[in-house]
Amino acid sequence: MRTCIVASTLLGSLTCNAALLVLAQRRGLKAVQGVNCTAHWLVGPEAAQKETVDLKHSATGIATNVGALLFWSVLYDLALGKKTGRTRALLVTAALGPVAALADYKATPKRFTPGWELVFSKKEMGLVYLAMVIGMALGAKRGQAGA
């Protein structure tokens, strides 16, 4: 697997999950609820109410997020191409968040959405996607430098 896909997945997941934790806490919730809600596909919408760290909710939420980020990292890498110019990289990166959000919430059955709507406002969800894109872009850049 290409280094930039791995780096993009890991950094994207790290920044995405960090945003989920911080935004949940800013809402006055337990920070882990932002991560746990992603497990809704397996345990139902009550995942968003789980206030403690556990395997069923937290590990499932994180693993689901990493899996989704791997999917988006592969597509991102393909869209960037092998020899990416600055303009193409900026355009592809700028499109990544909106495309992911549309796919996640318009083209995906409700049960398989990220579940963030169970905890966050649309504006906050936008911030999570922004954090994800920043992490993925940093990972792709780091991966290209290491390749």
MIBAVO-646745 format. One line per field, with one value per atom (N, C-alpha, C, O): residue number from 0; chain; atom name; x, y, z. Coordinates in pm, whole numbers, plus 50000, padded with zeros to 5 digits. Example, Ala and Ser with C-alpha at 12.3 -4.5 7.8 and 13.67 -1.06 7.14 Angstrom:
nr: c(0 / 0 / 0 / 0 / 1 / 1 / 1 / 1)
kette: c(A / A / A / A / A / A / A / A)
atom: c(N / CA / C / O / N / CA / C / O)
c1: c(51319 / 51230 / 51320 / 51424 / 51285 / 51367 / 51290 / 51341)
c2: c(49431 / 49550 / 49670 / 49668 / 49775 / 49894 / 50003 / 50114)
c3: c(50780 / 50780 / 50780 / 50846 / 50708 / 50714 / 50787 / 50804)
END
This chain:
nr: c(0 / 0 / 0 / 0 / 1 / 1 / 1 / 1 / 2 / 2 / 2 / 2 / 3 / 3 / 3 / 3 / 4 / 4 / 4 / 4 / 5 / 5 / 5 / 5 / 6 / 6 / 6 / 6 / 7 / 7 / 7 / 7 / 8 / 8 / 8 / 8 / 9 / 9 / 9 / 9 / 10 / 10 / 10 / 10 / 11 / 11 / 11 / 11 / 12 / 12 / 12 / 12 / 13 / 13 / 13 / 13 / 14 / 14 / 14 / 14 / 15 / 15 / 15 / 15 / 16 / 16 / 16 / 16 / 17 / 17 / 17 / 17 / 18 / 18 / 18 / 18 / 19 / 19 / 19 / 19 / 20 / 20 / 20 / 20 / 21 / 21 / 21 / 21 / 22 / 22 / 22 / 22 / 23 / 23 / 23 / 23 / 24 / 24 / 24 / 24 / 25 / 25 / 25 / 25 / 26 / 26 / 26 / 26 / 27 / 27 / 27 / 27 / 28 / 28 / 28 / 28 / 29 / 29 / 29 / 29 / 30 / 30 / 30 / 30 / 31 / 31 / 31 / 31 / 32 / 32 / 32 / 32 / 33 / 33 / 33 / 33 / 34 / 34 / 34 / 34 / 35 / 35 / 35 / 35 / 36 / 36 / 36 / 36 / 37 / 37 / 37 / 37 / 38 / 38 / 38 / 38 / 39 / 39 / 39 / 39 / 40 / 40 / 40 / 40 / 41 / 41 / 41 / 41 / 42 / 42 / 42 / 42 / 43 / 43 / 43 / 43 / 44 / 44 / 44 / 44 / 45 / 45 / 45 / 45 / 46 / 46 / 46 / 46 / 47 / 47 / 47 / 47 / 48 / 48 / 48 / 48 / 49 / 49 / 49 / 49 / 50 / 50 / 50 / 50 / 51 / 51 / 51 / 51 / 52 / 52 / 52 / 52 / 53 / 53 / 53 / 53 / 54 / 54 / 54 / 54 / 55 / 55 / 55 / 55 / 56 / 56 / 56 / 56 / 57 / 57 / 57 / 57 / 58 / 58 / 58 / 58 / 59 / 59 / 59 / 59 / 60 / 60 / 60 / 60 / 61 / 61 / 61 / 61 / 62 / 62 / 62 / 62 / 63 / 63 / 63 / 63 / 64 / 64 / 64 / 64 / 65 / 65 / 65 / 65 / 66 / 66 / 66 / 66 / 67 / 67 / 67 / 67 / 68 / 68 / 68 / 68 / 69 / 69 / 69 / 69 / 70 / 70 / 70 / 70 / 71 / 71 / 71 / 71 / 72 / 72 / 72 / 72 / 73 / 73 / 73 / 73 / 74 / 74 / 74 / 74 / 75 / 75 / 75 / 75 / 76 / 76 / 76 / 76 / 77 / 77 / 77 / 77 / 78 / 78 / 78 / 78 / 79 / 79 / 79 / 79 / 80 / 80 / 80 / 80 / 81 / 81 / 81 / 81 / 82 / 82 / 82 / 82 / 83 / 83 / 83 / 83 / 84 / 84 / 84 / 84 / 85 / 85 / 85 / 85 / 86 / 86 / 86 / 86 / 87 / 87 / 87 / 87 / 88 / 88 / 88 / 88 / 89 / 89 / 89 / 89 / 90 / 90 / 90 / 90 / 91 / 91 / 91 / 91 / 92 / 92 / 92 / 92 / 93 / 93 / 93 / 93 / 94 / 94 / 94 / 94 / 95 / 95 / 95 / 95 / 96 / 96 / 96 / 96 / 97 / 97 / 97 / 97 / 98 / 98 / 98 / 98 / 99 / 99 / 99 / 99 / 100 / 100 / 100 / 100 / 101 / 101 / 101 / 101 / 102 / 102 / 102 / 102 / 103 / 103 / 103 / 103 / 104 / 104 / 104 / 104 / 105 / 105 / 105 / 105 / 106 / 106 / 106 / 106 / 107 / 107 / 107 / 107 / 108 / 108 / 108 / 108 / 109 / 109 / 109 / 109 / 110 / 110 / 110 / 110 / 111 / 111 / 111 / 111 / 112 / 112 / 112 / 112 / 113 / 113 / 113 / 113 / 114 / 114 / 114 / 114 / 115 / 115 / 115 / 115 / 116 / 116 / 116 / 116 / 117 / 117 / 117 / 117 / 118 / 118 / 118 / 118 / 119 / 119 / 119 / 119 / 120 / 120 / 120 / 120 / 121 / 121 / 121 / 121 / 122 / 122 / 122 / 122 / 123 / 123 / 123 / 123 / 124 / 124 / 124 / 124 / 125 / 125 / 125 / 125 / 126 / 126 / 126 / 126 / 127 / 127 / 127 / 127 / 128 / 128 / 128 / 128 / 129 / 129 / 129 / 129 / 130 / 130 / 130 / 130 / 131 / 131 / 131 / 131 / 132 / 132 / 132 / 132 / 133 / 133 / 133 / 133 / 134 / 134 / 134 / 134 / 135 / 135 / 135 / 135 / 136 / 136 / 136 / 136 / 137 / 137 / 137 / 137 / 138 / 138 / 138 / 138 / 139 / 139 / 139 / 139 / 140 / 140 / 140 / 140 / 141 / 141 / 141 / 141 / 142 / 142 / 142 / 142 / 143 / 143 / 143 / 143 / 144 / 144 / 144 / 144 / 145 / 145 / 145 / 145 / 146 / 146 / 146 / 146)
kette: c(A / A / A / A / A / A / A / A / A / A / A / A / A / A / A / A / A / A / A / A / A / A / A / A / A / A / A / A / A / A / A / A / A / A / A / A / A / A / A / A / A / A / A / A / A / A / A / A / A / A / A / A / A / A / A / A / A / A / A / A / A / A / A / A / A / A / A / A / A / A / A / A / A / A / A / A / A / A / A / A / A / A / A / A / A / A / A / A / A / A / A / A / A / A / A / A / A / A / A / A / A / A / A / A / A / A / A / A / A / A / A / A / A / A / A / A / A / A / A / A / A / A / A / A / A / A / A / A / A / A / A / A / A / A / A / A / A / A / A / A / A / A / A / A / A / A / A / A / A / A / A / A / A / A / A / A / A / A / A / A / A / A / A / A / A / A / A / A / A / A / A / A / A / A / A / A / A / A / A / A / A / A / A / A / A / A / A / A / A / A / A / A / A / A / A / A / A / A / A / A / A / A / A / A / A / A / A / A / A / A / A / A / A / A / A / A / A / A / A / A / A / A / A / A / A / A / A / A / A / A / A / A / A / A / A / A / A / A / A / A / A / A / A / A / A / A / A / A / A / A / A / A / A / A / A / A / A / A / A / A / A / A / A / A / A / A / A / A / A / A / A / A / A / A / A / A / A / A / A / A / A / A / A / A / A / A / A / A / A / A / A / A / A / A / A / A / A / A / A / A / A / A / A / A / A / A / A / A / A / A / A / A / A / A / A / A / A / A / A / A / A / A / A / A / A / A / A / A / A / A / A / A / A / A / A / A / A / A / A / A / A / A / A / A / A / A / A / A / A / A / A / A / A / A / A / A / A / A / A / A / A / A / A / A / A / A / A / A / A / A / A / A / A / A / A / A / A / A / A / A / A / A / A / A / A / A / A / A / A / A / A / A / A / A / A / A / A / A / A / A / A / A / A / A / A / A / A / A / A / A / A / A / A / A / A / A / A / A / A / A / A / A / A / A / A / A / A / A / A / A / A / A / A / A / A / A / A / A / A / A / A / A / A / A / A / A / A / A / A / A / A / A / A / A / A / A / A / A / A / A / A / A / A / A / A / A / A / A / A / A / A / A / A / A / A / A / A / A / A / A / A / A / A / A / A / A / A / A / A / A / A / A / A / A / A / A / A / A / A / A / A / A / A / A / A / A / A / A / A / A / A / A / A / A / A / A / A / A / A / A / A / A / A / A / A / A / A / A / A / A / A / A / A / A / A / A / A / A / A / A / A / A / A / A / A / A / A / A / A / A / A / A / A / A / A / A / A / A / A / A / A / A / A / A / A / A / A / A / A / A / A / A / A / A / A / A / A / A / A / A / A / A / A / A / A / A / A / A)
atom: c(N / CA / C / O / N / CA / C / O / N / CA / C / O / N / CA / C / O / N / CA / C / O / N / CA / C / O / N / CA / C / O / N / CA / C / O / N / CA / C / O / N / CA / C / O / N / CA / C / O / N / CA / C / O / N / CA / C / O / N / CA / C / O / N / CA / C / O / N / CA / C / O / N / CA / C / O / N / CA / C / O / N / CA / C / O / N / CA / C / O / N / CA / C / O / N / CA / C / O / N / CA / C / O / N / CA / C / O / N / CA / C / O / N / CA / C / O / N / CA / C / O / N / CA / C / O / N / CA / C / O / N / CA / C / O / N / CA / C / O / N / CA / C / O / N / CA / C / O / N / CA / C / O / N / CA / C / O / N / CA / C / O / N / CA / C / O / N / CA / C / O / N / CA / C / O / N / CA / C / O / N / CA / C / O / N / CA / C / O / N / CA / C / O / N / CA / C / O / N / CA / C / O / N / CA / C / O / N / CA / C / O / N / CA / C / O / N / CA / C / O / N / CA / C / O / N / CA / C / O / N / CA / C / O / N / CA / C / O / N / CA / C / O / N / CA / C / O / N / CA / C / O / N / CA / C / O / N / CA / C / O / N / CA / C / O / N / CA / C / O / N / CA / C / O / N / CA / C / O / N / CA / C / O / N / CA / C / O / N / CA / C / O / N / CA / C / O / N / CA / C / O / N / CA / C / O / N / CA / C / O / N / CA / C / O / N / CA / C / O / N / CA / C / O / N / CA / C / O / N / CA / C / O / N / CA / C / O / N / CA / C / O / N / CA / C / O / N / CA / C / O / N / CA / C / O / N / CA / C / O / N / CA / C / O / N / CA / C / O / N / CA / C / O / N / CA / C / O / N / CA / C / O / N / CA / C / O / N / CA / C / O / N / CA / C / O / N / CA / C / O / N / CA / C / O / N / CA / C / O / N / CA / C / O / N / CA / C / O / N / CA / C / O / N / CA / C / O / N / CA / C / O / N / CA / C / O / N / CA / C / O / N / CA / C / O / N / CA / C / O / N / CA / C / O / N / CA / C / O / N / CA / C / O / N / CA / C / O / N / CA / C / O / N / CA / C / O / N / CA / C / O / N / CA / C / O / N / CA / C / O / N / CA / C / O / N / CA / C / O / N / CA / C / O / N / CA / C / O / N / CA / C / O / N / CA / C / O / N / CA / C / O / N / CA / C / O / N / CA / C / O / N / CA / C / O / N / CA / C / O / N / CA / C / O / N / CA / C / O / N / CA / C / O / N / CA / C / O / N / CA / C / O / N / CA / C / O / N / CA / C / O / N / CA / C / O / N / CA / C / O / N / CA / C / O / N / CA / C / O / N / CA / C / O / N / CA / C / O / N / CA / C / O / N / CA / C / O / N / CA / C / O / N / CA / C / O / N / CA / C / O / N / CA / C / O / N / CA / C / O / N / CA / C / O / N / CA / C / O / N / CA / C / O / N / CA / C / O / N / CA / C / O / N / CA / C / O / N / CA / C / O)
c1: c(50086 / 50000 / 50089 / 50193 / 50048 / 50129 / 50139 / 50043 / 50255 / 50282 / 50186 / 50143 / 50152 / 50064 / 49922 / 49854 / 49876 / 49743 / 49742 / 49648 / 49846 / 49855 / 49864 / 49792 / 49952 / 49970 / 49842 / 49804 / 49779 / 49654 / 49544 / 49468 / 49535 / 49435 / 49461 / 49370 / 49585 / 49617 / 49602 / 49541 / 49657 / 49646 / 49503 / 49457 / 49433 / 49293 / 49207 / 49121 / 49229 / 49154 / 49189 / 49101 / 49315 / 49358 / 49293 / 49238 / 49298 / 49240 / 49088 / 49026 / 49028 / 48883 / 48836 / 48744 / 48899 / 48859 / 48889 / 48814 / 48999 / 49028 / 48919 / 48875 / 48875 / 48766 / 48638 / 48567 / 48607 / 48488 / 48493 / 48394 / 48609 / 48626 / 48612 / 48542 / 48680 / 48679 / 48540 / 48491 / 48477 / 48345 / 48239 / 48150 / 48247 / 48151 / 48169 / 48072 / 48292 / 48320 / 48273 / 48218 / 48294 / 48248 / 48096 / 48043 / 48026 / 47879 / 47832 / 47712 / 47926 / 47889 / 47863 / 47808 / 47902 / 47886 / 48017 / 48119 / 48013 / 48138 / 48209 / 48147 / 48338 / 48413 / 48396 / 48386 / 48393 / 48388 / 48256 / 48250 / 48152 / 48026 / 48042 / 47971 / 48135 / 48161 / 48218 / 48193 / 48293 / 48349 / 48248 / 48230 / 48183 / 48090 / 47974 / 47925 / 47931 / 47815 / 47839 / 47744 / 47964 / 47996 / 47966 / 47958 / 47950 / 47916 / 47767 / 47721 / 47689 / 47544 / 47504 / 47398 / 47586 / 47552 / 47544 / 47472 / 47618 / 47621 / 47526 / 47456 / 47523 / 47447 / 47323 / 47248 / 47300 / 47183 / 47214 / 47325 / 47114 / 47136 / 47173 / 47224 / 47148 / 47186 / 47337 / 47385 / 47413 / 47558 / 47599 / 47700 / 47522 / 47553 / 47534 / 47587 / 47462 / 47437 / 47540 / 47546 / 47620 / 47718 / 47827 / 47895 / 47845 / 47935 / 48069 / 48149 / 48094 / 48220 / 48290 / 48228 / 48418 / 48498 / 48478 / 48493 / 48446 / 48436 / 48460 / 48464 / 48476 / 48503 / 48385 / 48402 / 48266 / 48147 / 48119 / 48080 / 48138 / 48106 / 48231 / 48238 / 48327 / 48445 / 48536 / 48576 / 48570 / 48658 / 48589 / 48653 / 48459 / 48385 / 48381 / 48398 / 48358 / 48354 / 48487 / 48490 / 48595 / 48727 / 48761 / 48810 / 48736 / 48765 / 48682 / 48732 / 48557 / 48471 / 48526 / 48529 / 48569 / 48625 / 48752 / 48771 / 48839 / 48963 / 48931 / 48993 / 48835 / 48795 / 48742 / 48776 / 48657 / 48603 / 48714 / 48715 / 48808 / 48919 / 49010 / 49066 / 49025 / 49102 / 49034 / 49100 / 48903 / 48827 / 48849 / 48882 / 48830 / 48846 / 48991 / 49016 / 49088 / 49229 / 49265 / 49343 / 49210 / 49235 / 49179 / 49247 / 49056 / 48996 / 49072 / 49093 / 49113 / 49190 / 49323 / 49362 / 49390 / 49516 / 49497 / 49576 / 49391 / 49361 / 49331 / 49375 / 49256 / 49221 / 49344 / 49354 / 49435 / 49557 / 49646 / 49709 / 49651 / 49737 / 49881 / 49916 / 49963 / 50104 / 50188 / 50271 / 50166 / 50241 / 50143 / 50088 / 50122 / 50021 / 50081 / 50177 / 50024 / 50063 / 49990 / 49894 / 50035 / 49978 / 49830 / 49750 / 49794 / 49654 / 49563 / 49458 / 49605 / 49525 / 49512 / 49403 / 49621 / 49618 / 49521 / 49445 / 49523 / 49432 / 49286 / 49200 / 49259 / 49122 / 49069 / 48957 / 49149 / 49108 / 49088 / 48990 / 49178 / 49168 / 49045 / 48975 / 49020 / 48903 / 48773 / 48673 / 48771 / 48650 / 48629 / 48517 / 48734 / 48728 / 48621 / 48541 / 48619 / 48522 / 48378 / 48296 / 48344 / 48207 / 48164 / 48050 / 48254 / 48220 / 48197 / 48101 / 48284 / 48268 / 48137 / 48065 / 48107 / 47983 / 47859 / 47765 / 47860 / 47747 / 47731 / 47620 / 47840 / 47834 / 47787 / 47704 / 47842 / 47808 / 47662 / 47600 / 47609 / 47475 / 47365 / 47248 / 47399 / 47297 / 47292 / 47185 / 47406 / 47410 / 47421 / 47411 / 47440 / 47459 / 47332 / 47272 / 47289 / 47173 / 47198 / 47310 / 47095 / 47108 / 47185 / 47266 / 47162 / 47230 / 47381 / 47454 / 47429 / 47573 / 47637 / 47750 / 47565 / 47625 / 47724 / 47727 / 47807 / 47898 / 47828 / 47889 / 47702 / 47630 / 47654 / 47603 / 47729 / 47763 / 47642 / 47640 / 47539 / 47417 / 47345 / 47258 / 47379 / 47319 / 47372 / 47312 / 47485 / 47551 / 47573 / 47565 / 47599 / 47646 / 47550 / 47464 / 47567 / 47494 / 47562 / 47672 / 47496 / 47556 / 47686 / 47781 / 47690 / 47811 / 47926 / 48039 / 47897 / 48000 / 48045 / 48163 / 47951 / 47986 / 48078 / 48170 / 48052 / 48139 / 48280 / 48377 / 48292 / 48424 / 48495 / 48617 / 48420 / 48480 / 48533 / 48644 / 48454 / 48501 / 48624 / 48717 / 48625 / 48741 / 48865 / 48972 / 48849 / 48962 / 49010 / 49131 / 48916 / 48951 / 49033 / 49136 / 48987 / 49055 / 49195 / 49291 / 49208 / 49341 / 49435 / 49549 / 49388 / 49471 / 49508 / 49623 / 49411 / 49439 / 49539 / 49628 / 49524 / 49615 / 49757 / 49854 / 49768 / 49900 / 49961 / 50080 / 49876 / 49924 / 49970 / 50073 / 49892 / 49930 / 50061 / 50147 / 50075 / 50200 / 50319 / 50427 / 50296 / 50402 / 50437 / 50554 / 50333 / 50355 / 50431 / 50514 / 50402 / 50473 / 50617 / 50706 / 50643 / 50780 / 50862 / 50982 / 50794 / 50863 / 50875 / 50948 / 50803 / 50805 / 50925 / 50941)
c2: c(49881 / 50000 / 50123 / 50126 / 50223 / 50345 / 50416 / 50421 / 50471 / 50541 / 50656 / 50679 / 50729 / 50845 / 50803 / 50878 / 50685 / 50638 / 50606 / 50642 / 50538 / 50504 / 50631 / 50646 / 50722 / 50846 / 50930 / 50988 / 50937 / 51013 / 50953 / 51026 / 50822 / 50754 / 50781 / 50819 / 50763 / 50778 / 50923 / 50947 / 51017 / 51156 / 51208 / 51287 / 51165 / 51204 / 51153 / 51225 / 51028 / 50970 / 51038 / 51063 / 51067 / 51134 / 51272 / 51305 / 51351 / 51487 / 51481 / 51562 / 51387 / 51371 / 51332 / 51393 / 51230 / 51185 / 51291 / 51306 / 51364 / 51474 / 51579 / 51630 / 51613 / 51710 / 51659 / 51736 / 51531 / 51473 / 51484 / 51517 / 51455 / 51462 / 51605 / 51631 / 51697 / 51837 / 51898 / 51966 / 51875 / 51935 / 51879 / 51953 / 51752 / 51694 / 51760 / 51795 / 51776 / 51838 / 51984 / 52030 / 52056 / 52195 / 52204 / 52306 / 52098 / 52092 / 52061 / 52063 / 52032 / 51996 / 51847 / 51804 / 51769 / 51624 / 51561 / 51629 / 51434 / 51361 / 51355 / 51326 / 51381 / 51387 / 51260 / 51268 / 51146 / 51019 / 50998 / 50914 / 51072 / 51059 / 51095 / 51041 / 51184 / 51221 / 51105 / 51095 / 51018 / 50900 / 50786 / 50714 / 50769 / 50657 / 50661 / 50556 / 50780 / 50789 / 50720 / 50678 / 50707 / 50643 / 50493 / 50429 / 50438 / 50296 / 50270 / 50157 / 50373 / 50358 / 50253 / 50191 / 50232 / 50133 / 49992 / 49907 / 49968 / 49836 / 49824 / 49724 / 49928 / 49918 / 50006 / 50003 / 50084 / 50171 / 50312 / 50340 / 50400 / 50541 / 50567 / 50675 / 50472 / 50490 / 50497 / 50534 / 50464 / 50476 / 50620 / 50643 / 50716 / 50857 / 50896 / 50999 / 50817 / 50848 / 50785 / 50819 / 50693 / 50622 / 50719 / 50779 / 50735 / 50837 / 50783 / 50858 / 50656 / 50598 / 50529 / 50498 / 50506 / 50436 / 50286 / 50234 / 50217 / 50072 / 50016 / 50090 / 49886 / 49823 / 49833 / 49862 / 49808 / 49802 / 49934 / 49933 / 50045 / 50175 / 50249 / 50290 / 50266 / 50348 / 50282 / 50344 / 50156 / 50087 / 50070 / 50083 / 50040 / 50028 / 50162 / 50167 / 50271 / 50404 / 50441 / 50492 / 50416 / 50449 / 50360 / 50409 / 50231 / 50139 / 50173 / 50167 / 50210 / 50250 / 50374 / 50384 / 50469 / 50592 / 50565 / 50620 / 50480 / 50448 / 50378 / 50407 / 50286 / 50218 / 50315 / 50306 / 50408 / 50508 / 50597 / 50633 / 50634 / 50718 / 50645 / 50707 / 50515 / 50438 / 50444 / 50465 / 50427 / 50438 / 50575 / 50583 / 50682 / 50817 / 50845 / 50918 / 50788 / 50810 / 50746 / 50802 / 50629 / 50564 / 50651 / 50676 / 50697 / 50784 / 50916 / 50964 / 50972 / 51097 / 51076 / 51160 / 50967 / 50938 / 50922 / 50972 / 50851 / 50835 / 50969 / 50995 / 51054 / 51185 / 51275 / 51354 / 51263 / 51345 / 51302 / 51386 / 51174 / 51125 / 51112 / 51145 / 51063 / 51038 / 51165 / 51182 / 51253 / 51379 / 51492 / 51543 / 51531 / 51631 / 51770 / 51798 / 51857 / 51997 / 52067 / 52014 / 52183 / 52257 / 52288 / 52273 / 52332 / 52367 / 52245 / 52251 / 52135 / 52012 / 51968 / 51930 / 51972 / 51931 / 52018 / 51968 / 52148 / 52239 / 52212 / 52210 / 52191 / 52166 / 52033 / 52025 / 51929 / 51797 / 51801 / 51746 / 51866 / 51875 / 51957 / 51921 / 52068 / 52151 / 52076 / 52101 / 51985 / 51910 / 51791 / 51741 / 51746 / 51624 / 51628 / 51535 / 51731 / 51740 / 51743 / 51663 / 51834 / 51837 / 51707 / 51663 / 51647 / 51521 / 51411 / 51335 / 51403 / 51302 / 51324 / 51228 / 51448 / 51478 / 51442 / 51383 / 51478 / 51443 / 51292 / 51239 / 51223 / 51077 / 51015 / 50925 / 51063 / 51007 / 51030 / 50943 / 51147 / 51182 / 51186 / 51199 / 51176 / 51176 / 51044 / 51002 / 50980 / 50858 / 50731 / 50620 / 50746 / 50632 / 50608 / 50704 / 50483 / 50457 / 50509 / 50502 / 50560 / 50625 / 50540 / 50593 / 50412 / 50326 / 50329 / 50305 / 50359 / 50356 / 50494 / 50506 / 50599 / 50732 / 50736 / 50645 / 50841 / 50851 / 50860 / 50830 / 50899 / 50909 / 51038 / 51056 / 51127 / 51252 / 51340 / 51421 / 51324 / 51404 / 51371 / 51446 / 51260 / 51222 / 51307 / 51312 / 51373 / 51451 / 51597 / 51686 / 51620 / 51751 / 51824 / 51764 / 51956 / 52039 / 52024 / 51969 / 52072 / 52066 / 52145 / 52103 / 52259 / 52340 / 52263 / 52263 / 52197 / 52119 / 52000 / 51966 / 51939 / 51829 / 51880 / 51811 / 52001 / 52063 / 52080 / 52062 / 52117 / 52131 / 51996 / 51989 / 51890 / 51756 / 51719 / 51667 / 51744 / 51715 / 51800 / 51752 / 51925 / 52011 / 51953 / 51947 / 51912 / 51851 / 51725 / 51702 / 51646 / 51525 / 51559 / 51497 / 51658 / 51696 / 51750 / 51716 / 51831 / 51884 / 51770 / 51767 / 51676 / 51561 / 51478 / 51435 / 51454 / 51375 / 51444 / 51380 / 51574 / 51650 / 51648 / 51631 / 51665 / 51659 / 51520 / 51505 / 51418 / 51281 / 51253 / 51190 / 51300 / 51279 / 51349 / 51294 / 51470 / 51545 / 51474 / 51463 / 51429 / 51358 / 51227 / 51191 / 51156 / 51030 / 51048 / 50965 / 51157 / 51184 / 51219 / 51184 / 51290 / 51327 / 51204 / 51197 / 51105 / 50985 / 50879 / 50781 / 50900 / 50799 / 50811 / 50733)
c3: c(50000 / 50000 / 50000 / 50066 / 49927 / 49916 / 50050 / 50126 / 50077 / 50202 / 50224 / 50337 / 50117 / 50135 / 50174 / 50243 / 50131 / 50171 / 50320 / 50392 / 50366 / 50508 / 50592 / 50691 / 50553 / 50629 / 50626 / 50728 / 50512 / 50499 / 50586 / 50650 / 50588 / 50671 / 50819 / 50892 / 50861 / 51004 / 51051 / 51155 / 50977 / 51019 / 51005 / 51088 / 50901 / 50885 / 50998 / 51049 / 51038 / 51148 / 51280 / 51362 / 51299 / 51422 / 51435 / 51540 / 51329 / 51337 / 51345 / 51414 / 51275 / 51278 / 51418 / 51473 / 51476 / 51610 / 51716 / 51812 / 51699 / 51793 / 51786 / 51890 / 51666 / 51651 / 51716 / 51781 / 51699 / 51760 / 51912 / 51977 / 51970 / 52115 / 52167 / 52264 / 52101 / 52144 / 52128 / 52219 / 52015 / 51992 / 52086 / 52130 / 52117 / 52213 / 52349 / 52416 / 52389 / 52519 / 52520 / 52620 / 52411 / 52402 / 52411 / 52454 / 52371 / 52380 / 52521 / 52548 / 52610 / 52746 / 52763 / 52865 / 52664 / 52670 / 52715 / 52726 / 52741 / 52764 / 52629 / 52527 / 52628 / 52503 / 52420 / 52297 / 52484 / 52412 / 52336 / 52247 / 52369 / 52297 / 52149 / 52064 / 52119 / 51980 / 51900 / 51780 / 51965 / 51900 / 51905 / 51806 / 52019 / 52036 / 51937 / 51895 / 51899 / 51810 / 51676 / 51610 / 51636 / 51509 / 51513 / 51408 / 51632 / 51646 / 51627 / 51644 / 51593 / 51582 / 51479 / 51493 / 51378 / 51275 / 51333 / 51281 / 51443 / 51504 / 51623 / 51638 / 51707 / 51833 / 51837 / 51935 / 51734 / 51730 / 51778 / 51823 / 51769 / 51802 / 51948 / 51980 / 52036 / 52176 / 52193 / 52300 / 52089 / 52095 / 52127 / 52194 / 52080 / 52103 / 52249 / 52292 / 52325 / 52467 / 52560 / 52678 / 52508 / 52589 / 52632 / 52548 / 52764 / 52819 / 52866 / 52922 / 52845 / 52888 / 52771 / 52669 / 52789 / 52689 / 52708 / 52818 / 52599 / 52603 / 52462 / 52364 / 52455 / 52325 / 52231 / 52112 / 52282 / 52198 / 52127 / 52010 / 52195 / 52137 / 52089 / 51973 / 52178 / 52147 / 52044 / 51946 / 52067 / 51973 / 51838 / 51733 / 51841 / 51715 / 51643 / 51521 / 51718 / 51657 / 51593 / 51481 / 51665 / 51612 / 51492 / 51390 / 51504 / 51393 / 51270 / 51157 / 51291 / 51179 / 51112 / 50989 / 51193 / 51140 / 51060 / 50952 / 51113 / 51042 / 50909 / 50807 / 50912 / 50788 / 50684 / 50566 / 50728 / 50637 / 50583 / 50465 / 50669 / 50625 / 50527 / 50437 / 50544 / 50447 / 50310 / 50208 / 50308 / 50183 / 50119 / 50001 / 50196 / 50142 / 50103 / 50008 / 50175 / 50142 / 50009 / 49933 / 49981 / 49852 / 49740 / 49641 / 49754 / 49652 / 49638 / 49527 / 49750 / 49751 / 49676 / 49595 / 49704 / 49638 / 49487 / 49408 / 49448 / 49305 / 49239 / 49127 / 49309 / 49253 / 49242 / 49148 / 49336 / 49331 / 49215 / 49151 / 49187 / 49080 / 49125 / 49238 / 49036 / 49071 / 49075 / 49164 / 48979 / 48976 / 48992 / 48894 / 49116 / 49147 / 49147 / 49219 / 49065 / 49069 / 49184 / 49239 / 49218 / 49330 / 49309 / 49401 / 49188 / 49161 / 49175 / 49238 / 49114 / 49124 / 49269 / 49314 / 49343 / 49483 / 49563 / 49646 / 49539 / 49610 / 49575 / 49662 / 49447 / 49404 / 49457 / 49507 / 49447 / 49496 / 49647 / 49698 / 49718 / 49863 / 49903 / 49997 / 49833 / 49864 / 49840 / 49908 / 49744 / 49713 / 49806 / 49818 / 49870 / 49950 / 50059 / 50069 / 50141 / 50250 / 50202 / 50248 / 50110 / 50060 / 49991 / 50008 / 49915 / 49847 / 49951 / 49940 / 50051 / 50156 / 50232 / 50261 / 50266 / 50340 / 50258 / 50311 / 50130 / 50044 / 50032 / 50041 / 50011 / 50000 / 50131 / 50131 / 50242 / 50373 / 50412 / 50472 / 50378 / 50427 / 50321 / 50356 / 50194 / 50090 / 50013 / 49970 / 49997 / 49915 / 49999 / 49945 / 50128 / 50217 / 50298 / 50348 / 50311 / 50398 / 50540 / 50590 / 50603 / 50735 / 50835 / 50911 / 50834 / 50931 / 50914 / 51010 / 50795 / 50769 / 50755 / 50708 / 50796 / 50801 / 50917 / 50999 / 50926 / 51039 / 51176 / 51278 / 51178 / 51305 / 51380 / 51491 / 51322 / 51391 / 51414 / 51507 / 51330 / 51347 / 51477 / 51521 / 51539 / 51667 / 51782 / 51889 / 51760 / 51865 / 51824 / 51908 / 51696 / 51653 / 51560 / 51495 / 51557 / 51460 / 51324 / 51314 / 51220 / 51086 / 51079 / 51013 / 51146 / 51148 / 51214 / 51164 / 51324 / 51392 / 51306 / 51302 / 51238 / 51148 / 51037 / 50995 / 50989 / 50889 / 50943 / 50870 / 51070 / 51132 / 51142 / 51128 / 51167 / 51172 / 51034 / 51022 / 50930 / 50794 / 50761 / 50697 / 50804 / 50780 / 50849 / 50790 / 50973 / 51045 / 50974 / 50963 / 50925 / 50852 / 50727 / 50700 / 50651 / 50527 / 50557 / 50486 / 50659 / 50694 / 50729 / 50683 / 50809 / 50845 / 50725 / 50711 / 50637 / 50518 / 50426 / 50371 / 50411 / 50325 / 50382 / 50309 / 50513 / 50577 / 50562 / 50538 / 50576 / 50560 / 50419 / 50397 / 50321 / 50181 / 50149 / 50080 / 50201 / 50178 / 50244 / 50186 / 50366 / 50439 / 50368 / 50355 / 50322 / 50251 / 50122 / 50086 / 50051 / 49924 / 49951 / 49873 / 50062 / 50096 / 50134 / 50108 / 50197 / 50239 / 50130 / 50145 / 50021 / 49914 / 49825 / 49731)
END
